[in-house]
């Protein structure tokens, strides 16, 4: 089977101040995203403030993901935090990118279960119009100026969403965890509520985004106990460039308890540029002292290939060979045949067009 690189969480952030709906809370969140990438990425991949606080358009998204990195397929996530931002990761960008490159872009739907009946209606609309391969949820929102959380264990709020997903054939549900948004309580982001959903809906798959970045032991034990729980390395992957041993510990613990087969590669691009994280992982080896002292498995080429794409494809029923054939000689493949483009070429004015 071909080895494809599937980035399981990508965005096109609109980081303009005008997008900050929830006042200082939203503005501080945007600033934290900027500082996160500035602190963790090396030059020339970290993005200057003058270019960061903008709206990523489809040209920039396509160039960043496919012309400036070796990513083959990007899974686009919009973010259902509409009480905090007007629209932090507009789905229109993801849909436009998929229209241009249907073999390379997949999309998740997104709703806020806190909206009740309206959320169910929106889920049905998205299923019909967007053809999503999964659903993205967020554990909190700001409603009438107040932070309101929801938990996957809530039989009144969350379970009707899962039941409707079953009916619509949406079998994969991603939930943001582990990394709190600004000053929202960390308790909202604990993964323990996933236990209940995974137990009560064994035919659905629950993808814990940022899994292990915090609450590592809980995440590892959860994966060990529930075969329908997966972890996405978005956020965790950022450690590869500045804290590789921290990355090794997180990945190692997850693999010791649950193997590697339910771990997805994700960078969170375009919050981060995907290339340095991807290349760091491709070159990464589990430190020998951690293998010896903690029993962490080695990262063989086969294991890496699974994490980078094989696991995601299998769990979503995607045919890797068909995906590879569809993009083997497309516009992107031809454009990067002579090498990858400079990072952020569109935003920095080095290119006026992306493939």
C-alpha positions in Angstrom: 0.0 0.0 0.0 1.2 3.5 -0.7 2.4 5.7 2.2 0.4 8.9 2.1 0.6 11.8 4.6 -2.8 12.8 5.9 -2.9 15.8 8.1 -6.0 15.1 10.2 -6.6 18.6 11.5 -6.1 21.7 9.4 -7.7 25.1 9.5 -7.7 28.5 7.7 -7.8 30.8 10.6 -9.4 34.3 10.4 -7.2 36.0 13.1 -8.4 39.5 12.5 -9.4 41.5 15.5 -12.8 42.1 13.9 -13.4 38.3 14.2 -13.1 38.4 18.0 -16.8 38.3 19.1 -16.4 37.7 22.8 -14.3 40.8 23.5 -11.1 40.4 25.5 -11.5 36.7 25.9 -11.5 36.1 22.2 -8.7 38.7 21.6 -6.5 37.0 24.2 -7.2 33.7 22.5 -6.0 35.0 19.2 -2.9 36.4 20.8 -2.2 33.0 22.5 -2.4 31.3 19.1 0.2 33.7 17.7 2.5 33.3 20.6 2.2 29.5 20.4 3.4 29.3 16.9 6.0 32.0 17.4 7.6 30.2 20.4 7.6 26.7 18.9 8.5 27.2 15.2 11.9 28.1 13.9 12.5 30.7 11.2 11.4 31.0 8.5 8.3 29.0 9.5 7.0 31.2 12.3 4.8 33.9 11.0 5.3 37.6 11.8 2.4 39.5 13.5 1.9 41.6 10.4 1.0 38.5 8.4 -0.5 36.4 11.2 -3.4 38.6 12.1 -5.2 38.1 8.8 -7.8 35.9 7.2 -6.2 32.8 5.5 -7.7 32.5 2.1 -7.9 29.4 -0.1 -4.7 30.3 -2.1 -2.8 30.5 1.2 -4.3 27.4 2.6 -3.6 25.3 -0.5 0.0 26.6 -0.9 0.8 26.1 2.8 -0.5 22.6 2.9 0.5 21.1 -0.4 3.1 23.3 -2.2 5.2 24.2 0.9 5.0 20.8 2.7 4.8 17.1 1.7 1.3 16.7 3.0 -0.8 14.7 0.6 -4.3 15.0 2.1 -5.6 17.7 4.4 -8.7 17.2 6.6 -10.3 20.6 7.1 -12.0 21.5 10.5 -14.2 24.4 11.1 -14.5 25.4 14.8 -17.9 25.5 16.5 -17.2 28.4 18.9 -19.5 30.9 17.3 -20.1 32.7 20.6 -16.4 33.5 20.9 -15.5 34.2 17.2 -17.6 35.2 14.3 -16.0 32.3 12.4 -12.5 31.3 13.4 -12.0 28.6 10.6 -14.5 29.4 7.9 -15.8 26.2 6.2 -16.0 28.1 2.9 -12.2 28.0 2.6 -12.2 24.2 3.2 -15.0 23.6 0.7 -13.3 25.8 -1.9 -10.0 24.0 -1.4 -11.9 20.6 -1.8 -13.6 21.9 -5.0 -10.2 22.7 -6.5 -8.5 19.6 -5.3 -11.1 16.9 -4.5 -8.5 14.2 -4.1 -6.6 16.1 -1.5 -9.1 17.8 0.8 -11.6 16.2 3.2 -13.9 18.1 5.5 -15.6 17.7 8.9 -18.9 19.2 9.9 -19.2 21.2 13.1 -22.0 22.1 15.4 -22.6 23.4 18.9 -24.8 20.8 20.8 -25.6 23.7 23.2 -28.0 25.0 20.5 -30.3 22.0 21.0 -32.8 21.4 18.2 -31.1 24.0 16.0 -27.9 21.9 16.3 -29.7 18.9 15.0 -31.1 20.8 12.1 -27.6 22.2 11.3 -26.1 18.7 11.4 -28.6 17.5 8.9 -28.0 20.5 6.6 -24.2 20.0 6.7 -24.5 16.3 6.1 -26.5 17.0 2.9 -24.5 20.0 1.6 -20.9 19.4 2.8 -20.6 15.6 2.6 -18.4 15.5 5.7 -16.5 12.5 6.8 -16.7 13.4 10.5 -18.1 15.9 13.0 -16.1 18.4 15.1 -17.3 19.4 18.5 -15.9 22.0 21.0 -16.4 21.6 24.8 -17.5 25.1 25.5 -18.8 28.3 24.1 -19.7 31.8 25.2 -23.5 32.3 25.4 -25.0 35.6 26.5 -21.6 36.7 27.8 -21.1 33.6 29.9 -18.9 30.6 29.4 -21.0 27.4 29.1 -19.4 24.0 28.8 -21.0 20.7 27.6 -19.8 17.2 28.2 -20.0 14.1 25.9 -21.6 12.3 28.8 -24.6 14.6 28.8 -27.5 12.3 27.8 -29.8 15.3 27.2 -27.4 17.5 25.2 -24.8 15.2 23.6 -26.6 11.9 23.1 -29.2 13.2 20.6 -26.3 14.4 18.5 -24.7 11.0 18.5 -28.0 9.3 17.6 -28.5 11.6 14.7 -25.0 11.0 13.5 -25.8 7.3 13.4 -28.8 8.0 11.3 -26.8 10.2 8.9 -23.9 7.8 8.6 -21.4 10.1 10.3 -19.4 7.6 12.4 -16.4 9.7 13.4 -16.7 12.4 16.1 -13.8 14.7 17.0 -13.7 16.6 20.3 -11.3 19.3 21.2 -9.6 18.4 24.5 -6.5 19.0 26.6 -5.7 22.6 25.5 -7.9 25.2 27.3 -8.9 28.3 25.4 -7.5 31.3 27.2 -8.9 31.5 30.8 -11.7 28.9 30.4 -11.4 26.3 33.2 -9.2 23.4 32.4 -11.9 21.1 33.7 -13.9 21.6 30.5 -11.0 20.0 28.6 -10.6 16.8 30.6 -11.1 13.7 28.5 -13.0 11.7 31.1 -16.5 12.4 29.6 -15.4 10.6 26.5 -15.6 7.3 28.5 -19.4 7.6 28.6 -19.8 8.3 24.9 -17.4 5.6 23.9 -19.1 3.1 26.1 -22.7 3.9 25.1 -22.0 4.4 21.4 -19.5 1.6 20.6 -20.3 1.8 16.9 -19.1 5.4 16.7 -15.4 6.5 16.8 -14.3 9.3 19.1 -11.3 11.3 18.1 -9.7 13.2 21.0 -8.0 16.2 19.4 -4.8 17.3 21.2 -5.0 14.1 23.2 -2.1 13.7 25.7 -1.0 17.3 25.6 -2.5 17.4 29.1 -4.1 14.6 31.1 -1.7 12.2 29.5 -2.3 9.2 31.8 -6.0 9.6 31.6 -5.8 9.6 27.8 -3.6 6.6 27.7 -5.8 4.6 30.0 -8.8 5.7 28.1 -7.4 4.4 24.8 -6.5 1.1 26.5 -10.0 0.6 27.7 -12.1 1.8 24.7 -11.2 0.5 21.3 -13.3 3.2 19.6 -11.2 6.1 21.1 -8.5 7.7 18.9 -6.0 10.4 19.6 -5.1 13.2 17.2 -1.6 14.7 17.7 -2.5 18.2 16.8 -0.8 20.5 19.4 1.4 17.6 20.6 3.2 17.6 17.2 4.3 21.2 17.9 6.6 19.9 20.6 8.8 18.2 18.0 10.7 21.3 17.2 11.4 22.6 20.7 10.6 19.8 23.1 11.3 16.5 21.4 11.6 14.5 24.6 8.2 15.8 25.8 6.8 14.7 22.5 8.5 11.3 23.0 7.0 10.9 26.4 3.4 11.6 25.2 3.7 9.4 22.1 5.5 6.7 24.1 2.9 6.5 26.8 0.0 6.3 24.3 1.8 3.5 22.4 2.7 1.5 25.5 -0.9 1.4 26.7 -2.8 1.2 23.4 -0.4 0.6 20.6 0.0 3.0 17.7 -2.9 2.1 15.4 -5.3 4.7 16.8 -3.0 7.7 16.7 -3.5 10.3 13.9 -1.0 12.8 12.6 -2.3 16.4 12.9 -0.5 19.7 12.8 -3.3 22.2 13.3 -2.1 24.1 10.2 -2.4 26.9 9.5 -2.0 27.9 13.2 1.4 26.2 12.6 3.2 25.8 9.3 3.0 22.0 8.7 6.4 21.5 7.2 8.8 21.7 10.1 6.6 19.5 12.3 6.3 16.9 9.6 10.0 16.8 8.8 10.8 16.6 12.5 8.5 13.6 12.9 9.9 11.9 9.8 13.4 12.2 11.3 12.4 11.5 14.9 13.6 8.4 16.8 12.4 7.4 20.2 15.3 8.2 22.6 17.0 4.9 23.6 17.0 5.7 27.3 13.2 6.0 27.1 12.9 2.8 25.2 15.0 1.0 27.8 13.7 2.8 30.9 10.0 3.1 30.1 9.5 0.4 27.5 8.4 2.8 24.8 8.2 1.1 21.4 10.6 2.0 18.6 9.2 4.2 15.8 9.8 1.9 12.8 9.1 3.2 9.3 6.0 1.1 9.3 4.7 2.6 12.5 5.5 6.1 11.3 3.6 5.4 8.0 0.6 4.3 10.0 0.6 7.4 12.2 1.1 9.7 9.2 -1.8 8.3 7.2 -2.5 4.6 7.4 -4.4 4.7 10.7 -6.6 7.6 9.5 -7.4 5.9 6.2 -8.3 2.6 7.8 -10.5 4.0 10.5 -12.4 6.2 7.9 -12.7 3.5 5.3 -10.5 5.4 2.8 -8.7 3.4 0.1 -5.1 4.6 0.2 -4.3 3.2 -3.2 -7.3 5.0 -4.8 -6.3 8.2 -3.0 -2.7 7.9 -4.2 -3.9 7.3 -7.8 -6.2 10.3 -7.7 -3.4 12.7 -6.9 -0.4 11.0 -8.5 -0.3 13.4 -11.5 -2.5 16.3 -10.4 -1.7 20.0 -10.4 -0.1 19.8 -7.0 2.1 16.8 -7.8 3.4 18.5 -10.9 3.9 21.9 -9.1 6.1 20.3 -6.4 8.0 17.9 -8.6 11.0 20.3 -8.5 10.9 20.8 -4.8 8.8 22.5 -2.1 8.0 26.2 -2.2 9.2 28.8 0.4 7.1 28.9 3.6 4.2 31.3 3.6 4.9 32.4 0.1 1.5 33.8 -0.5 1.2 35.8 2.6 4.8 37.1 2.2 4.1 38.2 -1.3 6.4 35.8 -3.0 3.6 34.2 -5.0 0.4 35.6 -6.4 -1.2 32.3 -7.1 -1.5 28.9 -5.5 -2.3 25.8 -7.5 
